[in-house]
Each structure stands twice: as structure tokens, then as C-alpha cells.
Amino acid sequence: MKIKRTVSVILMLGLLIALLGCSSTSETPPAVEEAESETPAQPETPGKTKSEVTILLAAAASLKNCIDGELIPLFAKEHPNIRVDATYDSSGKLQAQIEEGADVDVFMSAAMKQMKALNEKGLIKEGSMVELLENKIVLILPKDNTAEIASFEDILKAETIAVGDPDSVPAGQYAKEAFENLGIWADVEAKASLGTNVTEVLSWVAAGSADAGVVYATDAASNEKVKAAAEAPEGSVSKVIYPLGIVKASTKLEAAQTFVDFLKSEEALTIFEKYGFSAK
């Protein structure tokens, strides 16, 4: 009887020990479980920062040499975390693209007309628009041209005349205005080839495809194959103003403002003047 009772006690103790052992091994200590669930921090890639951003500038074609040649490279040195991409065309085309929702952050036009139109539609950030630069309208000829064309009135001596399309190209709008005020637009139009932007007009005259053309003074100075024969007569054309503004829909407003502030700086204005622009 004693033996049976002893055996029963031993069996019960063994079963209890086994159950306690299983229970302890199935539980994971909280500290270990927490440690295993954490993801180790990843090291940052050298040269990368969270503030790195790319913005898009849409600018008049007449600004390309100056902005691509010097201003963007200089800005990149001073602000390595902001990359500026740029697209160039007639201001009218760029205006239309912004109206259609193009992902543009900063707009710089060759006339107030396009900037004002965008601003009136609420597409330019309030308080960001500024009249930055001024240019001149000039009559150009191929470098080796010997025709006696020395004024805007003389342009009718040319057989072919290159001007920007007045419907979308500010340089063409200025040209039309000047010739209308001189009373000869209808005659000029009859001989005119209409360019899609001022760069195209310049290239036609430089190549000799046109006997004369009307562009900005800065464009004439940028091409050795053309010569400026005359400036638009005083009072015949409106002032050529280049406004600058931030597109309201931009998702990178801080970076866009940094770039705009740079373009307004004395350092940048000195470079603009080097290319023939005048600071406003």
C-alpha cells in the first residue's frame, strides 16, 4: 500500500515538472522578442540628403545661353541640394503648357502679356511675380549682307523677312507693334516667314535663309553670323520686360523660391548684364 502511494506521488511530481518545463520554453522573454522585431537603421548613402529636390524652369528661348551657360551651374555650386532643369520655347507656348498643367515650378517670360495672363487665372503664386530684366528689339542681317538696310523702315528692301509668330512669340509681337506704328506691317507681313520662337528667327538669318529679321539685342550679340543693323525707333515699341514668377501649383515652393531669390541677386543680375540684358 505504501509502495503504491509513493509511486503515485512520484508520478504526479514528474508530470508537474514536465508541464512547467514546456510552459517556460514556449514563452519568449519580452526583451528578446522586442530586439528581434526591430529593423537595424540603414546607413545614409554618401552625398544624399532628405532635402535633395529637382525643380523645372520654363523660360523664354532668348534666355537659354545665359541661364544654361552660367546661371544654373553657379546656382548648383551654391545650392548643391537643388537641381534645376530648364525648358526653353516661345513664352506663348510655355504659357499654354502651364495652363494645361505642365509640372513647371518657375516661369520666366520675354513679355508681361504671358505672365499677366497666368496671374489673372490664379496660376502664379501670389507675391512672387517680379519684373526682372529689360531687352531691346533690333533688326538683324546676315553678317556678309551688303544690302542698304540701316533702319526698320528700310526692311522692305529685303526679299525675305524673318519674324516670330505674333500669335505666340513675344519678339514677333514686338516686331508687329513696331512695324504697325511705322505704317508698314502689311508690307512686312507679305514677305514674312514666321518663326516658332526667336531662336528660329535668329538661325534663319544666320544661315542666310532670310535677308533680314527682328530679334532681341541679346540674341543678335550671341551669334557671330549676324549683325545688328538698327534698334526699333524710340516710341515705336513697348518696353521689352522679362518677368519672373513661381507657378502656384508647384509642390516644391521652398526650392523654387530659393532659385528665384538667386536670379534676383546682384550676382545673377551681373551675369544677365554680361549677356546684354538690363536689370529693371
C-alpha positions as CSV (number, residue, x, y, z in Angstrom):
1,M,0.0,0.0,0.0
2,K,2.8,2.4,0.9
3,I,4.6,1.5,-2.3
4,K,1.6,2.3,-4.4
5,R,1.1,5.6,-2.7
6,T,4.8,6.5,-3.1
7,V,4.7,5.7,-6.8
8,S,1.6,7.8,-7.3
9,V,3.3,10.8,-5.7
10,I,6.4,10.4,-7.8
11,L,4.4,10.2,-11.0
12,M,2.4,13.3,-10.1
13,L,5.6,15.3,-9.3
14,G,7.2,14.2,-12.6
15,L,4.1,15.3,-14.6
16,L,4.1,18.6,-12.8
17,I,7.8,19.2,-13.6
18,A,7.2,18.3,-17.3
19,L,4.3,20.8,-17.6
20,L,6.3,23.6,-16.0
21,G,9.2,22.9,-18.4
22,C,7.0,23.1,-21.5
23,S,5.4,26.4,-20.3
24,S,8.8,28.1,-19.7
25,T,10.3,27.1,-23.1
26,S,7.2,28.2,-25.1
27,E,7.4,31.8,-23.8
28,T,9.9,34.3,-25.3
29,P,11.3,36.9,-22.9
30,P,9.9,40.3,-23.9
31,A,13.3,41.8,-24.3
32,V,14.4,39.2,-26.8
33,E,11.1,39.4,-28.7
34,E,11.4,43.2,-29.0
35,A,15.0,43.1,-30.1
36,E,14.2,40.7,-32.9
37,S,11.4,42.8,-34.2
38,E,13.5,45.9,-34.6
39,T,15.0,46.7,-38.1
40,P,18.5,47.9,-37.9
41,A,19.0,51.6,-39.1
42,Q,20.2,51.8,-42.7
43,P,23.3,54.0,-43.3
44,E,22.7,57.1,-45.5
45,T,24.0,57.0,-49.0
46,P,27.0,59.3,-49.3
47,G,26.1,62.6,-51.0
48,K,22.3,62.2,-50.5
49,T,20.2,64.2,-48.2
50,K,16.5,64.3,-47.5
51,S,16.3,67.9,-48.8
52,E,17.5,67.0,-52.3
53,V,15.0,68.2,-54.9
54,T,14.7,69.0,-58.6
55,I,12.7,71.9,-60.0
56,L,11.7,72.8,-63.5
57,L,12.3,76.3,-65.0
58,A,10.3,77.2,-68.1
59,A,12.0,80.2,-69.8
60,A,11.8,82.2,-73.0
61,A,14.2,80.9,-75.7
62,S,16.2,84.2,-75.6
63,L,17.4,83.3,-72.0
64,K,18.9,79.9,-72.9
65,N,22.5,80.9,-73.4
66,C,22.7,82.9,-70.2
67,I,20.8,80.5,-67.9
68,D,22.3,77.3,-69.2
69,G,25.8,78.7,-69.8
70,E,26.4,80.3,-66.4
71,L,23.4,80.8,-64.0
72,I,22.4,77.2,-63.5
73,P,26.0,76.0,-63.0
74,L,26.6,78.8,-60.5
75,F,23.4,78.1,-58.6
76,A,24.3,74.4,-58.4
77,K,27.6,75.2,-56.7
78,E,25.8,77.4,-54.2
79,H,22.8,75.1,-53.6
80,P,24.0,71.5,-54.3
81,N,20.8,70.0,-52.9
82,I,18.6,71.8,-55.5
83,R,18.8,70.7,-59.1
84,V,17.4,73.0,-61.8
85,D,16.2,71.5,-65.1
86,A,15.2,74.0,-67.8
87,T,13.0,74.0,-70.9
88,Y,13.0,76.9,-73.4
89,D,10.5,78.0,-76.0
90,S,8.4,80.9,-77.0
91,S,6.7,82.5,-74.0
92,G,3.2,81.8,-75.5
93,K,3.9,78.1,-75.9
94,L,5.2,77.9,-72.3
95,Q,2.2,79.8,-71.1
96,A,-0.1,77.3,-72.8
97,Q,1.8,74.4,-71.2
98,I,1.4,75.8,-67.7
99,E,-2.3,76.4,-68.3
100,E,-2.6,72.7,-69.3
101,G,-1.0,71.6,-66.0
102,A,2.7,71.1,-67.0
103,D,4.9,70.3,-64.0
104,V,6.6,73.7,-64.0
105,D,7.9,75.4,-60.9
106,V,9.3,78.7,-62.1
107,F,8.3,80.7,-65.2
108,M,10.3,83.5,-66.9
109,S,8.7,85.2,-69.9
110,A,10.0,87.5,-72.5
111,A,6.9,89.8,-72.1
112,M,4.5,90.8,-69.5
113,K,1.5,89.6,-71.6
114,Q,2.0,85.9,-70.9
115,M,2.8,86.3,-67.2
116,K,-0.2,88.6,-66.6
117,A,-2.5,86.1,-68.3
118,L,-1.3,83.3,-66.0
119,N,-1.5,85.6,-63.0
120,E,-5.1,86.6,-63.8
121,K,-6.0,83.0,-63.9
122,G,-4.6,82.4,-60.5
123,L,-1.7,80.2,-61.7
124,I,1.1,82.3,-60.4
125,K,2.0,82.3,-56.7
126,E,0.8,85.5,-55.0
127,G,3.5,88.0,-54.4
128,S,6.1,86.1,-56.5
129,M,5.9,87.9,-59.8
130,V,8.7,90.5,-60.4
131,E,9.8,92.5,-63.5
132,L,13.4,91.4,-63.6
133,L,15.1,92.3,-66.9
134,E,14.8,94.6,-69.9
135,N,15.9,93.9,-73.5
136,K,15.9,95.7,-76.9
137,I,14.3,94.9,-80.2
138,V,16.8,95.0,-83.1
139,L,16.8,94.5,-86.9
140,I,19.4,91.9,-87.9
141,L,21.1,91.0,-91.2
142,P,23.4,88.1,-92.3
143,K,27.0,89.2,-91.5
144,D,28.0,89.3,-95.1
145,N,24.8,91.1,-96.3
146,T,25.6,94.2,-98.3
147,A,22.1,95.5,-98.8
148,E,21.5,99.1,-97.8
149,I,19.3,98.3,-94.8
150,A,20.1,100.6,-91.9
151,S,16.7,101.1,-90.3
152,F,13.4,99.4,-89.6
153,E,11.9,101.4,-92.4
154,D,14.5,100.0,-94.8
155,I,13.4,96.4,-94.1
156,L,11.1,96.4,-97.1
157,K,14.3,96.3,-99.3
158,A,14.7,92.7,-98.1
159,E,13.1,89.9,-100.2
160,T,12.5,87.6,-97.2
161,I,11.9,88.8,-93.6
162,A,12.1,86.5,-90.6
163,V,9.9,87.4,-87.5
164,G,8.5,85.5,-84.7
165,D,4.8,84.4,-85.0
166,P,2.9,87.3,-83.3
167,D,0.3,84.9,-82.0
168,S,2.7,83.2,-79.6
169,V,6.2,84.7,-79.8
170,P,6.8,87.9,-77.9
171,A,9.6,89.0,-80.2
172,G,7.1,88.7,-83.1
173,Q,4.6,90.7,-81.1
174,Y,7.1,93.5,-80.6
175,A,8.1,93.4,-84.2
176,K,4.5,93.7,-85.4
177,E,3.9,96.6,-83.0
178,A,6.9,98.5,-84.3
179,F,6.0,97.9,-87.9
180,E,2.4,98.9,-87.3
181,N,3.5,102.1,-85.7
182,L,5.7,102.8,-88.7
183,G,2.7,102.0,-91.0
184,I,4.4,99.1,-92.9
185,W,3.2,95.9,-91.1
186,A,1.0,94.8,-94.0
187,D,4.0,95.0,-96.4
188,V,6.3,93.3,-94.0
189,E,3.8,90.5,-93.3
190,A,3.6,89.8,-97.1
191,K,7.3,89.0,-97.1
192,A,7.5,87.4,-93.7
193,S,8.5,83.9,-92.6
194,L,7.1,83.3,-89.1
195,G,9.3,81.5,-86.6
196,T,8.0,79.4,-83.7
197,N,10.4,81.2,-81.4
198,V,13.1,83.9,-81.5
199,T,15.9,81.3,-81.8
200,E,14.5,80.0,-85.0
201,V,14.3,83.5,-86.4
202,L,18.0,84.1,-85.5
203,S,19.0,80.8,-87.1
204,W,17.3,81.6,-90.4
205,V,19.1,85.0,-90.7
206,A,22.4,83.5,-89.6
207,A,22.1,80.8,-92.3
208,G,21.1,83.3,-95.0
209,S,17.6,81.8,-95.4
210,A,16.2,85.2,-94.6
211,D,17.6,88.6,-95.7
212,A,16.6,90.3,-92.5
213,G,14.9,89.6,-89.2
214,V,13.8,91.0,-85.9
215,V,15.1,89.6,-82.7
216,Y,16.3,90.8,-79.2
217,A,19.6,92.6,-78.9
218,T,20.9,89.8,-76.7
219,D,20.2,87.2,-79.5
220,A,22.0,89.4,-82.1
221,A,25.0,89.6,-79.8
222,S,25.1,85.9,-79.3
223,N,25.6,84.9,-82.9
224,E,28.7,85.9,-84.9
225,K,26.9,85.2,-88.2
226,V,24.5,88.1,-87.9
227,K,24.9,91.9,-87.4
228,A,22.5,94.3,-85.8
229,A,21.6,97.0,-88.3
230,A,19.3,99.1,-86.1
231,E,17.3,99.3,-82.9
232,A,13.5,99.8,-83.0
233,P,12.8,103.5,-83.2
234,E,12.1,105.3,-80.0
235,G,8.4,105.1,-79.1
236,S,7.6,102.6,-81.8
237,V,7.5,99.6,-79.4
238,S,6.7,98.8,-75.8
239,K,9.4,98.2,-73.3
240,V,10.7,94.6,-73.5
241,I,10.3,93.4,-70.0
242,Y,11.2,89.9,-68.7
243,P,9.0,89.0,-65.7
244,L,9.8,86.1,-63.3
245,G,7.3,84.2,-61.1
246,I,6.6,80.9,-59.2
247,V,3.9,78.7,-60.5
248,K,1.2,78.3,-57.8
249,A,0.8,74.6,-58.4
250,S,4.4,73.8,-57.7
251,T,4.9,71.2,-55.0
252,K,8.5,72.5,-54.4
253,L,7.8,76.1,-53.4
254,E,10.7,76.4,-51.0
255,A,13.3,75.3,-53.6
256,A,11.6,77.4,-56.3
257,Q,11.7,80.5,-54.0
258,T,15.4,79.8,-53.4
259,F,16.1,79.8,-57.1
260,V,14.0,82.9,-57.7
261,D,15.9,84.8,-55.0
262,F,19.1,83.7,-56.6
263,L,18.0,85.1,-60.0
264,K,17.2,88.4,-58.3
265,S,20.6,88.6,-56.6
266,E,23.2,91.1,-57.7
267,E,25.5,88.2,-58.6
268,A,22.9,86.9,-61.1
269,L,22.0,90.3,-62.4
270,T,25.6,91.0,-63.2
271,I,25.7,87.8,-65.4
272,F,22.4,88.8,-67.1
273,E,24.0,92.2,-68.0
274,K,27.0,90.4,-69.4
275,Y,24.7,88.8,-71.9
276,G,23.2,92.2,-72.9
277,F,20.2,92.4,-70.6
278,S,19.5,95.4,-68.4
279,A,18.4,94.9,-64.8
280,K,15.0,96.5,-64.0
